[in-house]
């Protein structure tokens, strides 16, 4: 599964460690799981991508195609990159939006799905994650808890 994540991250030019942390949080790197009726549809595969999310980039993508870890990681990387750009490189908001569709904050400015975001960044900041990857140029620096 690591190879699929690395290939997608390199092709889309997103941080491989961040994509890995998202996918690990979403599925524990299990490529064939489907979370049925997860909000507005099924979340599929390695990075738990919805068909409707993949359709933002390619209307021809099917649920079956998203069970391929390379295809799944590719669309996850595209979606993560879209969120990173949308939130002006604010990686915490981008990860929150990957999970919830947008970066929702409460009245005090705190991200609502903080538990999810913190889990992703615990994995992202772990030594084991960084041992897997050698290219850190595209990775956010100094990511702190909110």
N, CA, C and O atoms as a GROMACS GRO file, in nm:
protein
  584
    1UNK      N    1   0.081  -0.119   0.000
    1UNK     CA    2   0.000   0.000   0.000
    1UNK      C    3   0.086   0.126   0.000
    1UNK      O    4   0.047   0.230  -0.053
    2UNK      N    5   0.203   0.115   0.061
    2UNK     CA    6   0.294   0.229   0.067
    2UNK      C    7   0.332   0.273  -0.074
    2UNK      O    8   0.341   0.392  -0.102
    3UNK      N    9   0.354   0.176  -0.164
    3UNK     CA   10   0.392   0.209  -0.301
    3UNK      C   11   0.284   0.291  -0.371
    3UNK      O   12   0.316   0.385  -0.444
    4UNK      N   13   0.158   0.257  -0.348
    4UNK     CA   14   0.048   0.330  -0.410
    4UNK      C   15   0.044   0.474  -0.358
    4UNK      O   16   0.024   0.568  -0.434
    5UNK      N   17   0.064   0.490  -0.228
    5UNK     CA   18   0.063   0.623  -0.167
    5UNK      C   19   0.180   0.706  -0.218
    5UNK      O   20   0.164   0.823  -0.252
    6UNK      N   21   0.298   0.645  -0.224
    6UNK     CA   22   0.416   0.717  -0.274
    6UNK      C   23   0.398   0.759  -0.419
    6UNK      O   24   0.431   0.872  -0.455
    7UNK      N   25   0.347   0.669  -0.502
    7UNK     CA   26   0.328   0.700  -0.644
    7UNK      C   27   0.229   0.816  -0.661
    7UNK      O   28   0.253   0.908  -0.738
    8UNK      N   29   0.118   0.810  -0.588
    8UNK     CA   30   0.016   0.915  -0.598
    8UNK      C   31   0.070   1.049  -0.548
    8UNK      O   32   0.051   1.152  -0.612
    9UNK      N   33   0.138   1.045  -0.434
    9UNK     CA   34   0.192   1.169  -0.376
    9UNK      C   35   0.294   1.233  -0.470
    9UNK      O   36   0.295   1.355  -0.487
   10UNK      N   37   0.378   1.151  -0.529
   10UNK     CA   38   0.479   1.203  -0.620
   10UNK      C   39   0.413   1.263  -0.746
   10UNK      O   40   0.450   1.371  -0.791
   11UNK      N   41   0.316   1.192  -0.800
   11UNK     CA   42   0.250   1.238  -0.922
   11UNK      C   43   0.174   1.369  -0.899
   11UNK      O   44   0.180   1.460  -0.982
   12UNK      N   45   0.102   1.378  -0.789
   12UNK     CA   46   0.021   1.496  -0.760
   12UNK      C   47   0.104   1.605  -0.692
   12UNK      O   48   0.064   1.722  -0.688
   13UNK      N   49   0.219   1.568  -0.638
   13UNK     CA   50   0.309   1.658  -0.567
   13UNK      C   51   0.250   1.708  -0.434
   13UNK      O   52   0.246   1.827  -0.405
   14UNK      N   53   0.203   1.609  -0.355
   14UNK     CA   54   0.163   1.637  -0.218
   14UNK      C   55   0.258   1.562  -0.125
   14UNK      O   56   0.328   1.470  -0.167
   15UNK      N   57   0.259   1.601  -0.002
   15UNK     CA   58   0.345   1.539   0.097
   15UNK      C   59   0.308   1.392   0.115
   15UNK      O   60   0.196   1.361   0.155
   16UNK      N   61   0.400   1.300   0.086
   16UNK     CA   62   0.368   1.158   0.100
   16UNK      C   63   0.338   1.118   0.245
   16UNK      O   64   0.252   1.032   0.268
   17UNK      N   65   0.406   1.179   0.340
   17UNK     CA   66   0.380   1.145   0.481
   17UNK      C   67   0.241   1.190   0.523
   17UNK      O   68   0.176   1.122   0.602
   18UNK      N   69   0.195   1.303   0.472
   18UNK     CA   70   0.061   1.351   0.506
   18UNK      C   71  -0.045   1.263   0.440
   18UNK      O   72  -0.144   1.227   0.504
   19UNK      N   73  -0.026   1.228   0.315
   19UNK     CA   74  -0.120   1.138   0.247
   19UNK      C   75  -0.124   1.003   0.319
   19UNK      O   76  -0.231   0.947   0.340
   20UNK      N   77  -0.008   0.951   0.355
   20UNK     CA   78   0.000   0.825   0.430
   20UNK      C   79  -0.078   0.835   0.561
   20UNK      O   80  -0.154   0.745   0.595
   21UNK      N   81  -0.059   0.944   0.634
   21UNK     CA   82  -0.127   0.961   0.763
   21UNK      C   83  -0.278   0.966   0.746
   21UNK      O   84  -0.352   0.910   0.826
   22UNK      N   85  -0.325   1.033   0.641
   22UNK     CA   86  -0.469   1.038   0.613
   22UNK      C   87  -0.521   0.898   0.582
   22UNK      O   88  -0.622   0.855   0.637
   23UNK      N   89  -0.452   0.827   0.493
   23UNK     CA   90  -0.497   0.693   0.453
   23UNK      C   91  -0.490   0.595   0.570
   23UNK      O   92  -0.578   0.510   0.584
   24UNK      N   93  -0.388   0.606   0.652
   24UNK     CA   94  -0.376   0.520   0.770
   24UNK      C   95  -0.493   0.547   0.865
   24UNK      O   96  -0.550   0.454   0.921
   25UNK      N   97  -0.527   0.673   0.884
   25UNK     CA   98  -0.640   0.710   0.970
   25UNK      C   99  -0.771   0.659   0.911
   25UNK      O  100  -0.857   0.610   0.984
   26UNK      N  101  -0.786   0.671   0.783
   26UNK     CA  102  -0.911   0.634   0.717
   26UNK      C  103  -0.936   0.483   0.716
   26UNK      O  104  -1.049   0.439   0.741
   27UNK      N  105  -0.834   0.403   0.687
   27UNK     CA  106  -0.858   0.260   0.665
   27UNK      C  107  -0.757   0.167   0.730
   27UNK      O  108  -0.768   0.045   0.714
   28UNK      N  109  -0.661   0.220   0.802
   28UNK     CA  110  -0.548   0.139   0.851
   28UNK      C  111  -0.480   0.066   0.735
   28UNK      O  112  -0.429  -0.045   0.750
   29UNK      N  113  -0.480   0.131   0.620
   29UNK     CA  114  -0.418   0.082   0.496
   29UNK      C  115  -0.482  -0.046   0.444
   29UNK      O  116  -0.414  -0.129   0.383
   30UNK      N  117  -0.611  -0.064   0.468
   30UNK     CA  118  -0.685  -0.178   0.414
   30UNK      C  119  -0.752  -0.134   0.285
   30UNK      O  120  -0.843  -0.052   0.288
   31UNK      N  121  -0.707  -0.188   0.170
   31UNK     CA  122  -0.750  -0.134   0.041
   31UNK      C  123  -0.890  -0.175  -0.004
   31UNK      O  124  -0.945  -0.112  -0.094
   32UNK      N  125  -0.949  -0.277   0.055
   32UNK     CA  126  -1.075  -0.328   0.002
   32UNK      C  127  -1.195  -0.306   0.094
   32UNK      O  128  -1.298  -0.371   0.077
   33UNK      N  129  -1.183  -0.216   0.190
   33UNK     CA  130  -1.298  -0.194   0.277
   33UNK      C  131  -1.390  -0.088   0.217
   33UNK      O  132  -1.346   0.005   0.149
   34UNK      N  133  -1.515  -0.104   0.246
   34UNK     CA  134  -1.617  -0.007   0.205
   34UNK      C  135  -1.698   0.029   0.328
   34UNK      O  136  -1.749  -0.058   0.398
   35UNK      N  137  -1.708   0.157   0.354
   35UNK     CA  138  -1.790   0.208   0.463
   35UNK      C  139  -1.922   0.252   0.399
   35UNK      O  140  -1.930   0.358   0.338
   36UNK      N  141  -2.024   0.167   0.413
   36UNK     CA  142  -2.152   0.191   0.347
   36UNK      C  143  -2.228   0.305   0.412
   36UNK      O  144  -2.229   0.321   0.534
   37UNK      N  145  -2.293   0.384   0.328
   37UNK     CA  146  -2.380   0.495   0.372
   37UNK      C  147  -2.308   0.588   0.469
   37UNK      O  148  -2.362   0.624   0.574
   38UNK      N  149  -2.187   0.627   0.433
   38UNK     CA  150  -2.107   0.719   0.514
   38UNK      C  151  -2.141   0.862   0.473
   38UNK      O  152  -2.071   0.923   0.392
   39UNK      N  153  -2.247   0.912   0.528
   39UNK     CA  154  -2.290   1.047   0.489
   39UNK      C  155  -2.363   1.043   0.357
   39UNK      O  156  -2.472   0.986   0.348
   40UNK      N  157  -2.305   1.100   0.254
   40UNK     CA  158  -2.372   1.112   0.124
   40UNK      C  159  -2.338   0.998   0.029
   40UNK      O  160  -2.367   1.008  -0.090
   41UNK      N  161  -2.280   0.892   0.077
   41UNK     CA  162  -2.247   0.778  -0.009
   41UNK      C  163  -2.145   0.689   0.059
   41UNK      O  164  -2.107   0.713   0.174
   42UNK      N  165  -2.101   0.587  -0.011
   42UNK     CA  166  -2.004   0.493   0.044
   42UNK      C  167  -1.862   0.551   0.038
   42UNK      O  168  -1.825   0.616  -0.060
   43UNK      N  169  -1.786   0.527   0.142
   43UNK     CA  170  -1.643   0.560   0.141
   43UNK      C  171  -1.569   0.431   0.107
   43UNK      O  172  -1.594   0.327   0.167
   44UNK      N  173  -1.479   0.440   0.010
   44UNK     CA  174  -1.424   0.320  -0.052
   44UNK      C  175  -1.273   0.315  -0.043
   44UNK      O  176  -1.204   0.414  -0.069
   45UNK      N  177  -1.221   0.198  -0.005
   45UNK     CA  178  -1.082   0.164  -0.025
   45UNK      C  179  -0.980   0.226   0.068
   45UNK      O  180  -1.012   0.276   0.177
   46UNK      N  181  -0.857   0.222   0.023
   46UNK     CA  182  -0.738   0.259   0.098
   46UNK      C  183  -0.750   0.392   0.170
   46UNK      O  184  -0.715   0.402   0.288
   47UNK      N  185  -0.798   0.494   0.102
   47UNK     CA  186  -0.806   0.630   0.160
   47UNK      C  187  -0.949   0.674   0.180
   47UNK      O  188  -0.976   0.791   0.205
   48UNK      N  189  -1.044   0.579   0.170
   48UNK     CA  190  -1.186   0.602   0.194
   48UNK      C  191  -1.240   0.719   0.112
   48UNK      O  192  -1.295   0.816   0.166
   49UNK      N  193  -1.224   0.707  -0.019
   49UNK     CA  194  -1.272   0.808  -0.113
   49UNK      C  195  -1.416   0.774  -0.155
   49UNK      O  196  -1.449   0.658  -0.177
   50UNK      N  197  -1.499   0.875  -0.164
   50UNK     CA  198  -1.634   0.858  -0.217
   50UNK      C  199  -1.629   0.872  -0.370
   50UNK      O  200  -1.546   0.946  -0.423
   51UNK      N  201  -1.718   0.801  -0.437
   51UNK     CA  202  -1.726   0.813  -0.583
   51UNK      C  203  -1.753   0.959  -0.621
   51UNK      O  204  -1.696   1.010  -0.718
   52UNK      N  205  -1.839   1.025  -0.545
   52UNK     CA  206  -1.870   1.165  -0.576
   52UNK      C  207  -1.747   1.255  -0.563
   52UNK      O  208  -1.734   1.353  -0.636
   53UNK      N  209  -1.657   1.222  -0.473
   53UNK     CA  210  -1.532   1.298  -0.459
   53UNK      C  211  -1.443   1.274  -0.581
   53UNK      O  212  -1.389   1.369  -0.638
   54UNK      N  213  -1.428   1.149  -0.621
   54UNK     CA  214  -1.348   1.116  -0.739
   54UNK      C  215  -1.408   1.182  -0.864
   54UNK      O  216  -1.334   1.220  -0.955
   55UNK      N  217  -1.541   1.195  -0.868
   55UNK     CA  218  -1.606   1.257  -0.984
   55UNK      C  219  -1.572   1.405  -0.998
   55UNK      O  220  -1.592   1.462  -1.105
   56UNK      N  221  -1.520   1.467  -0.894
   56UNK     CA  222  -1.473   1.606  -0.907
   56UNK      C  223  -1.360   1.614  -1.009
   56UNK      O  224  -1.338   1.719  -1.071
   57UNK      N  225  -1.289   1.503  -1.026
   57UNK     CA  226  -1.171   1.501  -1.112
   57UNK      C  227  -1.192   1.418  -1.239
   57UNK      O  228  -1.127   1.442  -1.341
   58UNK      N  229  -1.283   1.319  -1.231
   58UNK     CA  230  -1.307   1.230  -1.344
   58UNK      C  231  -1.445   1.166  -1.328
   58UNK      O  232  -1.464   1.083  -1.239
   59UNK      N  233  -1.538   1.204  -1.412
   59UNK     CA  234  -1.677   1.156  -1.401
   59UNK      C  235  -1.689   1.006  -1.427
   59UNK      O  236  -1.791   0.946  -1.394
   60UNK      N  237  -1.589   0.946  -1.486
   60UNK     CA  238  -1.596   0.804  -1.522
   60UNK      C  239  -1.552   0.707  -1.412
   60UNK      O  240  -1.560   0.586  -1.432
   61UNK      N  241  -1.508   0.756  -1.300
   61UNK     CA  242  -1.458   0.669  -1.193
   61UNK      C  243  -1.575   0.593  -1.129
   61UNK      O  244  -1.681   0.649  -1.102
   62UNK      N  245  -1.552   0.464  -1.105
   62UNK     CA  246  -1.654   0.380  -1.042
   62UNK      C  247  -1.608   0.335  -0.903
   62UNK      O  248  -1.490   0.346  -0.869
   63UNK      N  249  -1.702   0.286  -0.824
   63UNK     CA  250  -1.666   0.231  -0.694
   63UNK      C  251  -1.568   0.115  -0.709
   63UNK      O  252  -1.474   0.102  -0.631
   64UNK      N  253  -1.590   0.032  -0.809
   64UNK     CA  254  -1.500  -0.081  -0.834
   64UNK      C  255  -1.356  -0.032  -0.860
   64UNK      O  256  -1.260  -0.090  -0.810
   65UNK      N  257  -1.344   0.074  -0.940
   65UNK     CA  258  -1.211   0.128  -0.970
   65UNK      C  259  -1.143   0.178  -0.843
   65UNK      O  260  -1.022   0.164  -0.828
   66UNK      N  261  -1.220   0.236  -0.751
   66UNK     CA  262  -1.162   0.290  -0.628
   66UNK      C  263  -1.113   0.182  -0.532
   66UNK      O  264  -1.046   0.212  -0.434
   67UNK      N  265  -1.145   0.056  -0.560
   67UNK     CA  266  -1.092  -0.053  -0.478
   67UNK      C  267  -0.947  -0.086  -0.515
   67UNK      O  268  -0.879  -0.159  -0.442
   68UNK      N  269  -0.901  -0.033  -0.627
   68UNK     CA  270  -0.759  -0.046  -0.664
   68UNK      C  271  -0.682   0.057  -0.582
   68UNK      O  272  -0.710   0.176  -0.592
   69UNK      N  273  -0.584   0.014  -0.500
   69UNK     CA  274  -0.515   0.108  -0.413
   69UNK      C  275  -0.443   0.222  -0.487
   69UNK      O  276  -0.434   0.332  -0.435
   70UNK      N  277  -0.394   0.196  -0.608
   70UNK     CA  278  -0.327   0.301  -0.685
   70UNK      C  279  -0.428   0.407  -0.731
   70UNK      O  280  -0.400   0.527  -0.724
   71UNK      N  281  -0.541   0.363  -0.778
   71UNK     CA  282  -0.647   0.455  -0.820
   71UNK      C  283  -0.697   0.534  -0.700
   71UNK      O  284  -0.712   0.656  -0.707
   72UNK      N  285  -0.722   0.464  -0.592
   72UNK     CA  286  -0.774   0.527  -0.471
   72UNK      C  287  -0.677   0.631  -0.417
   72UNK      O  288  -0.717   0.743  -0.386
   73UNK      N  289  -0.551   0.596  -0.406
   73UNK     CA  290  -0.451   0.689  -0.354
   73UNK      C  291  -0.436   0.810  -0.446
   73UNK      O  292  -0.413   0.921  -0.400
   74UNK      N  293  -0.450   0.789  -0.577
   74UNK     CA  294  -0.441   0.899  -0.672
   74UNK      C  295  -0.551   1.001  -0.648
   74UNK      O  296  -0.525   1.121  -0.640
   75UNK      N  297  -0.675   0.954  -0.635
   75UNK     CA  298  -0.786   1.048  -0.612
   75UNK      C  299  -0.779   1.109  -0.473
   75UNK      O  300  -0.819   1.224  -0.453
   76UNK      N  301  -0.730   1.034  -0.377
   76UNK     CA  302  -0.709   1.091  -0.242
   76UNK      C  303  -0.606   1.203  -0.247
   76UNK      O  304  -0.624   1.307  -0.184
   77UNK      N  305  -0.498   1.181  -0.320
   77UNK     CA  306  -0.394   1.284  -0.333
   77UNK      C  307  -0.449   1.408  -0.402
   77UNK      O  308  -0.421   1.520  -0.361
   78UNK      N  309  -0.528   1.389  -0.508
   78UNK     CA  310  -0.589   1.503  -0.576
   78UNK      C  311  -0.680   1.581  -0.482
   78UNK      O  312  -0.676   1.704  -0.478
   79UNK      N  313  -0.761   1.509  -0.405
   79UNK     CA  314  -0.855   1.574  -0.315
   79UNK      C  315  -0.782   1.645  -0.201
   79UNK      O  316  -0.819   1.756  -0.163
   80UNK      N  317  -0.680   1.581  -0.146
   80UNK     CA  318  -0.601   1.645  -0.041
   80UNK      C  319  -0.533   1.770  -0.094
   80UNK      O  320  -0.532   1.874  -0.028
   81UNK      N  321  -0.476   1.761  -0.214
   81UNK     CA  322  -0.413   1.878  -0.276
   81UNK      C  323  -0.515   1.991  -0.297
   81UNK      O  324  -0.484   2.108  -0.274
   82UNK      N  325  -0.633   1.955  -0.341
   82UNK     CA  326  -0.740   2.056  -0.360
   82UNK      C  327  -0.770   2.126  -0.228
   82UNK      O  328  -0.788   2.248  -0.226
   83UNK      N  329  -0.776   2.050  -0.119
   83UNK     CA  330  -0.806   2.110   0.012
   83UNK      C  331  -0.689   2.195   0.062
   83UNK      O  332  -0.709   2.301   0.122
   84UNK      N  333  -0.568   2.150   0.037
   84UNK     CA  334  -0.450   2.228   0.077
   84UNK      C  335  -0.451   2.364   0.006
   84UNK      O  336  -0.425   2.467   0.068
   85UNK      N  337  -0.481   2.363  -0.121
   85UNK     CA  338  -0.489   2.488  -0.197
   85UNK      C  339  -0.607   2.572  -0.151
   85UNK      O  340  -0.596   2.694  -0.138
   86UNK      N  341  -0.719   2.509  -0.127
   86UNK     CA  342  -0.840   2.579  -0.084
   86UNK      C  343  -0.818   2.655   0.047
   86UNK      O  344  -0.867   2.766   0.065
   87UNK      N  345  -0.742   2.593   0.137
   87UNK     CA  346  -0.717   2.652   0.269
   87UNK      C  347  -0.578   2.715   0.279
   87UNK      O  348  -0.522   2.724   0.387
   88UNK      N  349  -0.525   2.757   0.164
   88UNK     CA  350  -0.401   2.834   0.158
   88UNK      C  351  -0.287   2.768   0.237
   88UNK      O  352  -0.217   2.833   0.314
   89UNK      N  353  -0.270   2.639   0.214
   89UNK     CA  354  -0.164   2.557   0.275
   89UNK      C  355  -0.180   2.536   0.425
   89UNK      O  356  -0.085   2.496   0.492
   90UNK      N  357  -0.298   2.564   0.479
   90UNK     CA  358  -0.325   2.532   0.620
   90UNK      C  359  -0.355   2.383   0.627
   90UNK      O  360  -0.467   2.341   0.601
   91UNK      N  361  -0.255   2.305   0.662
   91UNK     CA  362  -0.267   2.160   0.655
   91UNK      C  363  -0.371   2.105   0.753
   91UNK      O  364  -0.435   2.004   0.723
   92UNK      N  365  -0.389   2.168   0.868
   92UNK     CA  366  -0.490   2.121   0.962
   92UNK      C  367  -0.631   2.140   0.905
   92UNK      O  368  -0.714   2.049   0.916
   93UNK      N  369  -0.657   2.254   0.845
   93UNK     CA  370  -0.788   2.276   0.782
   93UNK      C  371  -0.804   2.185   0.660
   93UNK      O  372  -0.914   2.134   0.635
   94UNK      N  373  -0.699   2.164   0.586
   94UNK     CA  374  -0.706   2.076   0.469
   94UNK      C  375  -0.743   1.934   0.511
   94UNK      O  376  -0.826   1.870   0.446
   95UNK      N  377  -0.682   1.885   0.617
   95UNK     CA  378  -0.713   1.750   0.666
   95UNK      C  379  -0.856   1.745   0.720
   95UNK      O  380  -0.928   1.648   0.696
   96UNK      N  381  -0.897   1.848   0.791
   96UNK     CA  382  -1.036   1.854   0.841
   96UNK      C  383  -1.133   1.849   0.723
   96UNK      O  384  -1.235   1.780   0.730
   97UNK      N  385  -1.103   1.923   0.617
   97UNK     CA  386  -1.189   1.926   0.499
   97UNK      C  387  -1.186   1.793   0.424
   97UNK      O  388  -1.288   1.752   0.369
   98UNK      N  389  -1.072   1.725   0.421
   98UNK     CA  390  -1.066   1.592   0.360
   98UNK      C  391  -1.169   1.502   0.427
   98UNK      O  392  -1.237   1.424   0.361
   99UNK      N  393  -1.180   1.513   0.558
   99UNK     CA  394  -1.270   1.429   0.636
   99UNK      C  395  -1.416   1.475   0.629
   99UNK      O  396  -1.506   1.392   0.620
  100UNK      N  397  -1.439   1.604   0.632
  100UNK     CA  398  -1.576   1.654   0.648
  100UNK      C  399  -1.627   1.738   0.530
  100UNK      O  400  -1.740   1.786   0.534
  101UNK      N  401  -1.546   1.755   0.426
  101UNK     CA  402  -1.590   1.833   0.312
  101UNK      C  403  -1.551   1.979   0.320
  101UNK      O  404  -1.538   2.046   0.217
  102UNK      N  405  -1.533   2.028   0.441
  102UNK     CA  406  -1.485   2.165   0.461
  102UNK      C  407  -1.430   2.177   0.602
  102UNK      O  408  -1.452   2.090   0.686
  103UNK      N  409  -1.360   2.284   0.627
  103UNK     CA  410  -1.299   2.307   0.759
  103UNK      C  411  -1.400   2.382   0.844
  103UNK      O  412  -1.409   2.505   0.840
  104UNK      N  413  -1.477   2.308   0.921
  104UNK     CA  414  -1.578   2.367   1.008
  104UNK      C  415  -1.515   2.407   1.140
  104UNK      O  416  -1.445   2.327   1.204
  105UNK      N  417  -1.540   2.531   1.181
  105UNK     CA  418  -1.488   2.579   1.310
  105UNK      C  419  -1.603   2.623   1.398
  105UNK      O  420  -1.706   2.670   1.350
  106UNK      N  421  -1.583   2.608   1.529
  106UNK     CA  422  -1.684   2.655   1.623
  106UNK      C  423  -1.668   2.806   1.646
  106UNK      O  424  -1.583   2.869   1.582
  107UNK      N  425  -1.747   2.861   1.735
  107UNK     CA  426  -1.743   3.004   1.762
  107UNK      C  427  -1.611   3.054   1.815
  107UNK      O  428  -1.581   3.173   1.806
  108UNK      N  429  -1.531   2.964   1.872
  108UNK     CA  430  -1.400   3.001   1.925
  108UNK      C  431  -1.288   2.979   1.824
  108UNK      O  432  -1.170   2.998   1.855
  109UNK      N  433  -1.324   2.940   1.702
  109UNK     CA  434  -1.224   2.919   1.597
  109UNK      C  435  -1.158   2.783   1.600
  109UNK      O  436  -1.059   2.762   1.530
  110UNK      N  437  -1.210   2.690   1.680
  110UNK     CA  438  -1.152   2.556   1.690
  110UNK      C  439  -1.216   2.465   1.586
  110UNK      O  440  -1.338   2.465   1.569
  111UNK      N  441  -1.134   2.387   1.518
  111UNK     CA  442  -1.184   2.292   1.418
  111UNK      C  443  -1.275   2.191   1.487
  111UNK      O  444  -1.239   2.135   1.591
  112UNK      N  445  -1.392   2.169   1.429
  112UNK     CA  446  -1.492   2.081   1.492
  112UNK      C  447  -1.451   1.934   1.494
  112UNK      O  448  -1.477   1.865   1.593
  113UNK      N  449  -1.387   1.885   1.390
  113UNK     CA  450  -1.346   1.745   1.388
  113UNK      C  451  -1.199   1.730   1.432
  113UNK      O  452  -1.118   1.665   1.366
  114UNK      N  453  -1.170   1.795   1.544
  114UNK     CA  454  -1.034   1.797   1.598
  114UNK      C  455  -0.980   1.658   1.628
  114UNK      O  456  -0.862   1.632   1.607
  115UNK      N  457  -1.064   1.569   1.676
  115UNK     CA  458  -1.018   1.433   1.710
  115UNK      C  459  -0.960   1.365   1.586
  115UNK      O  460  -0.853   1.304   1.592
  116UNK      N  461  -1.029   1.376   1.474
  116UNK     CA  462  -0.980   1.319   1.348
  116UNK      C  463  -0.848   1.385   1.307
  116UNK      O  464  -0.751   1.316   1.275
  117UNK      N  465  -0.846   1.517   1.307
  117UNK     CA  466  -0.727   1.592   1.266
  117UNK      C  467  -0.608   1.558   1.354
  117UNK      O  468  -0.498   1.536   1.304
  118UNK      N  469  -0.629   1.553   1.484
  118UNK     CA  470  -0.520   1.518   1.576
  118UNK      C  471  -0.469   1.377   1.552
  118UNK      O  472  -0.349   1.352   1.562
  119UNK      N  473  -0.559   1.284   1.522
  119UNK     CA  474  -0.516   1.146   1.494
  119UNK      C  475  -0.428   1.143   1.370
  119UNK      O  476  -0.324   1.076   1.369
  120UNK      N  477  -0.468   1.215   1.265
  120UNK     CA  478  -0.387   1.220   1.143
  120UNK      C  479  -0.248   1.275   1.175
  120UNK      O  480  -0.148   1.220   1.130
  121UNK      N  481  -0.242   1.383   1.252
  121UNK     CA  482  -0.112   1.445   1.279
  121UNK      C  483  -0.029   1.369   1.382
  121UNK      O  484   0.093   1.385   1.385
  122UNK      N  485  -0.091   1.287   1.465
  122UNK     CA  486  -0.012   1.196   1.550
  122UNK      C  487   0.062   1.096   1.462
  122UNK      O  488   0.180   1.068   1.484
  123UNK      N  489  -0.007   1.044   1.362
  123UNK     CA  490   0.057   0.951   1.268
  123UNK      C  491   0.161   1.025   1.184
  123UNK      O  492   0.273   0.978   1.166
  124UNK      N  493   0.124   1.141   1.134
  124UNK     CA  494   0.215   1.222   1.052
  124UNK      C  495   0.345   1.254   1.125
  124UNK      O  496   0.453   1.248   1.066
  125UNK      N  497   0.335   1.289   1.252
  125UNK     CA  498   0.452   1.329   1.330
  125UNK      C  499   0.531   1.213   1.389
  125UNK      O  500   0.634   1.235   1.452
  126UNK      N  501   0.483   1.091   1.370
  126UNK     CA  502   0.552   0.976   1.430
  126UNK      C  503   0.683   0.946   1.357
  126UNK      O  504   0.695   0.967   1.236
  127UNK      N  505   0.778   0.898   1.431
  127UNK     CA  506   0.908   0.862   1.375
  127UNK      C  507   0.892   0.752   1.270
  127UNK      O  508   0.959   0.754   1.167
  128UNK      N  509   0.804   0.656   1.296
  128UNK     CA  510   0.783   0.547   1.200
  128UNK      C  511   0.737   0.598   1.064
  128UNK      O  512   0.780   0.547   0.961
  129UNK      N  513   0.651   0.698   1.064
  129UNK     CA  514   0.604   0.755   0.938
  129UNK      C  515   0.720   0.816   0.862
  129UNK      O  516   0.735   0.793   0.742
  130UNK      N  517   0.803   0.894   0.930
  130UNK     CA  518   0.911   0.964   0.863
  130UNK      C  519   1.020   0.869   0.814
  130UNK      O  520   1.094   0.903   0.721
  131UNK      N  521   1.031   0.752   0.874
  131UNK     CA  522   1.128   0.652   0.825
  131UNK      C  523   1.087   0.597   0.689
  131UNK      O  524   1.172   0.550   0.613
  132UNK      N  525   0.958   0.603   0.658
  132UNK     CA  526   0.909   0.548   0.532
  132UNK      C  527   0.936   0.637   0.412
  132UNK      O  528   0.937   0.590   0.298
  133UNK      N  529   0.959   0.765   0.436
  133UNK     CA  530   0.964   0.861   0.327
  133UNK      C  531   1.096   0.936   0.324
  133UNK      O  532   1.154   0.966   0.428
  134UNK      N  533   1.142   0.966   0.203
  134UNK     CA  534   1.270   1.037   0.191
  134UNK      C  535   1.255   1.177   0.133
  134UNK      O  536   1.347   1.258   0.146
  135UNK      N  537   1.143   1.207   0.070
  135UNK     CA  538   1.124   1.338   0.008
  135UNK      C  539   1.030   1.422   0.094
  135UNK      O  540   0.909   1.398   0.097
  136UNK      N  541   1.086   1.519   0.164
  136UNK     CA  542   1.006   1.600   0.256
  136UNK      C  543   0.980   1.740   0.203
  136UNK      O  544   0.918   1.821   0.272
  137UNK      N  545   1.026   1.771   0.083
  137UNK     CA  546   1.013   1.908   0.031
  137UNK      C  547   0.868   1.955   0.024
  137UNK      O  548   0.841   2.073   0.043
  138UNK      N  549   0.776   1.863  -0.004
  138UNK     CA  550   0.636   1.902  -0.019
  138UNK      C  551   0.557   1.890   0.111
  138UNK      O  552   0.434   1.902   0.110
  139UNK      N  553   0.625   1.865   0.222
  139UNK     CA  554   0.557   1.840   0.348
  139UNK      C  555   0.546   1.966   0.433
  139UNK      O  556   0.640   2.045   0.440
  140UNK      N  557   0.430   1.985   0.499
  140UNK     CA  558   0.415   2.101   0.587
  140UNK      C  559   0.511   2.094   0.705
  140UNK      O  560   0.541   1.986   0.757
  141UNK      N  561   0.558   2.209   0.747
  141UNK     CA  562   0.651   2.217   0.860
  141UNK      C  563   0.577   2.270   0.982
  141UNK      O  564   0.477   2.341   0.969
  142UNK      N  565   0.625   2.236   1.097
  142UNK     CA  566   0.576   2.292   1.223
  142UNK      C  567   0.426   2.282   1.238
  142UNK      O  568   0.359   2.381   1.270
  143UNK      N  569   0.372   2.165   1.216
  143UNK     CA  570   0.229   2.144   1.233
  143UNK      C  571   0.202   2.128   1.382
  143UNK      O  572   0.257   2.039   1.447
  144UNK      N  573   0.117   2.214   1.435
  144UNK     CA  574   0.090   2.212   1.579
  144UNK      C  575  -0.057   2.181   1.605
  144UNK      O  576  -0.142   2.202   1.519
  145UNK      N  577  -0.084   2.132   1.725
  145UNK     CA  578  -0.221   2.105   1.765
  145UNK      C  579  -0.298   2.234   1.778
  145UNK      O  580  -0.242   2.340   1.808
  146UNK      N  581  -0.426   2.224   1.755
  146UNK     CA  582  -0.512   2.342   1.769
  146UNK      C  583  -0.608   2.318   1.885
  146UNK      O  584  -0.690   2.405   1.915
   0.00000   0.00000   0.00000
